[in-house]
Amino acid sequence: MSNNRNWFIIIDLYGGANSAITKVPSNETAYAFCDPNNHLFLYEFYDRVNFGSYPSNRFEFLDGWVKSFTDGLTRDQWGMYINYADPTMNRTTAQDVYYRKNLPKLRGLKTELDPTELFYYPQAI
């Protein structure tokens, strides 16, 4: 029987004192994790089924894999990048892990620029 499920991780090195990503202070962007002293890597976890449907336990493997990475970290040591969105998260959790300390400022901008939520999606601000 062949395996129709693949899982892999991509590691992006993007931090450090000379990185273009860290040239803009993290409080000036929606991305709260631009601190060159604390965030040097971005891990992307993938789990996919090549044909057919996901097993009945759906994302249990992927969630456990991510948890094994994050359990040993403090809340300030990790977060998530909205461009690699996790559609299984509710809005409250998504806002926390994607925007953290920048969320109050982003909520203010959202209220000012999009008061009717024209640009709504389930994990939006």
C-alpha positions in Angstrom: 0.0 0.0 0.0 1.4 3.4 -0.9 1.5 6.4 1.4 -0.7 9.2 0.2 0.2 11.6 3.0 3.2 13.9 3.1 4.5 16.1 5.9 7.4 18.4 5.9 8.8 21.6 7.4 10.3 24.7 5.8 12.7 26.8 7.8 13.1 30.4 6.8 16.0 32.3 8.2 15.0 36.0 8.3 16.2 37.7 11.4 19.4 39.2 12.6 20.7 42.7 12.9 21.3 43.1 9.2 18.0 41.6 8.0 15.8 43.9 5.9 12.8 42.5 7.9 14.2 44.0 11.1 14.9 47.5 9.7 11.3 48.6 10.4 10.4 48.5 14.1 7.9 45.8 14.9 5.5 48.4 16.3 5.3 50.1 12.9 4.0 47.0 11.1 1.2 44.4 11.5 3.9 41.7 11.9 4.8 41.8 15.6 7.8 39.4 15.4 10.5 41.5 13.7 12.7 41.7 16.8 16.2 40.7 15.6 17.2 39.6 19.1 14.3 37.2 19.6 13.0 35.9 16.3 15.5 34.5 13.8 13.6 31.7 12.2 10.2 31.1 10.7 9.0 27.5 10.6 6.3 26.4 8.2 4.7 23.0 9.1 2.9 21.1 6.3 0.8 18.0 6.4 -1.2 17.1 3.3 -3.0 14.2 1.6 -2.1 13.8 -2.0 -5.4 12.2 -3.0 -8.5 11.3 -1.2 -9.6 12.9 2.0 -7.9 13.6 5.3 -8.1 10.8 7.9 -10.8 11.1 10.5 -8.4 12.6 13.0 -7.9 15.5 10.5 -5.1 17.7 11.9 -4.2 15.8 15.0 -0.8 14.9 13.7 0.0 18.5 12.5 -1.3 20.1 15.7 0.8 17.7 17.8 3.9 18.4 15.8 3.5 22.2 16.2 2.8 21.7 19.9 6.1 19.8 20.3 7.9 22.9 19.0 6.0 25.5 21.0 5.4 23.9 24.4 8.9 24.7 25.6 8.7 28.4 24.6 7.2 31.3 26.4 4.3 33.2 24.8 6.7 36.0 23.8 9.1 33.6 22.0 6.7 32.4 19.4 3.8 33.5 17.2 2.4 33.0 13.8 2.6 34.7 10.4 -0.7 35.6 8.8 0.6 34.8 5.3 0.7 31.2 6.5 -2.8 31.3 7.9 -4.3 28.4 9.8 -7.9 28.3 8.8 -8.9 26.1 11.8 -8.3 28.9 14.3 -11.1 31.0 15.6 -10.8 34.8 15.4 -9.7 35.4 19.0 -6.8 32.9 18.8 -5.8 34.0 15.4 -5.6 37.7 16.4 -3.5 36.7 19.4 -0.9 34.5 17.6 -0.7 36.7 14.4 -0.7 40.2 15.9 0.1 40.0 19.6 1.3 43.4 20.9 0.3 45.2 17.7 -3.3 44.2 18.0 -4.6 47.3 19.8 -3.1 49.6 17.2 -4.4 47.4 14.3 -7.9 47.4 15.9 -7.8 51.2 15.9 -6.9 51.3 12.3 -9.6 48.8 11.4 -12.2 50.9 13.2 -11.1 54.0 11.4 -10.5 52.6 7.9 -13.0 49.7 7.7 -15.9 50.4 10.1 -18.4 48.2 8.2 -16.0 45.3 7.9 -16.0 45.3 4.1 -12.7 43.4 4.2 -14.0 40.8 6.6 -12.6 37.2 6.8 -12.9 34.8 9.7 -9.5 35.7 11.2 -9.6 39.4 10.4 -9.0 42.2 12.9 
